[in-house]
Amino acid sequence: MQQQAPLGARNAESSGYVLYFQLASNGTRRACSLTIQAESANEAARIFRENWGEIESMARDGVSTGMVGKAPVSLTMS
């Protein structure tokens, strides 16, 4: 049986998995994309869910790269 990647996770080949989300602040929304270095889309989604608080803090503080758990990540906002 073939497994599909979780919704919102796209493979960026060797550069990792990209997950998209929105962040609301002061009545405005910002589109964000987070690239997570992981073995699979399911692992990337798990890392995202388990570390949401840290990811949200990174986005609110404008941090563009770092570590989430043991996974290197990069964050882009528009």
C-alpha positions as CSV (number, residue, x, y, z in Angstrom):
1,M,0.0,0.0,0.0
2,Q,1.4,3.4,-1.0
3,Q,1.5,6.2,1.5
4,Q,0.9,9.8,0.6
5,A,2.7,12.8,2.1
6,P,0.6,14.7,4.6
7,L,-1.3,17.7,3.2
8,G,0.8,20.8,3.2
9,A,4.1,18.9,3.1
10,R,6.0,19.0,-0.2
11,N,9.3,17.3,-1.0
12,A,12.1,19.7,-1.8
13,E,14.3,16.7,-2.7
14,S,17.7,16.9,-0.9
15,S,16.9,20.3,0.6
16,G,14.1,18.9,2.8
17,Y,10.3,19.0,3.1
18,V,8.5,22.3,2.9
19,L,5.4,22.9,5.1
20,Y,3.2,26.0,4.6
21,F,1.3,27.8,7.3
22,Q,-0.1,31.2,8.2
23,L,0.7,33.3,11.3
24,A,-1.6,36.0,12.5
25,S,-0.2,39.0,14.4
26,N,-1.8,42.4,15.1
27,G,-4.7,41.7,12.8
28,T,-2.6,40.8,9.8
29,R,-1.7,37.3,8.4
30,R,1.7,36.3,7.2
31,A,2.3,33.4,4.9
32,C,5.2,31.2,6.1
33,S,7.0,28.2,4.7
34,L,9.2,26.0,6.8
35,T,11.8,23.6,5.3
36,I,12.5,20.7,7.6
37,Q,15.4,18.2,7.0
38,A,13.8,14.8,7.6
39,E,13.8,11.3,6.3
40,S,10.2,11.4,5.1
41,A,7.2,13.6,4.8
42,N,5.6,11.9,7.7
43,E,8.6,12.6,9.9
44,A,8.6,16.2,8.8
45,A,5.0,16.6,9.7
46,R,5.6,14.9,13.1
47,I,8.5,17.3,13.8
48,F,6.3,20.2,12.8
49,R,3.5,19.2,15.1
50,E,5.7,18.3,18.1
51,N,7.7,21.5,17.9
52,W,4.9,24.0,16.9
53,G,5.6,26.3,19.9
54,E,9.2,26.7,19.0
55,I,8.4,27.1,15.3
56,E,5.8,29.8,16.2
57,S,8.4,31.6,18.3
58,M,10.9,31.5,15.5
59,A,8.3,33.0,13.1
60,R,7.3,35.7,15.5
61,D,10.9,36.6,16.3
62,G,11.9,36.7,12.6
63,V,14.5,33.9,13.0
64,S,15.1,32.4,9.6
65,T,17.3,29.3,10.4
66,G,17.9,27.1,13.3
67,M,17.3,23.7,14.9
68,V,13.9,22.3,15.9
69,G,14.4,19.3,18.0
70,K,17.3,17.6,16.2
71,A,16.2,18.7,12.7
72,P,17.8,21.7,10.9
73,V,15.1,24.1,9.6
74,S,14.8,27.3,7.5
75,L,11.8,29.6,7.7
76,T,10.6,32.0,5.1
77,M,7.8,34.6,5.6
78,S,6.0,36.9,3.3
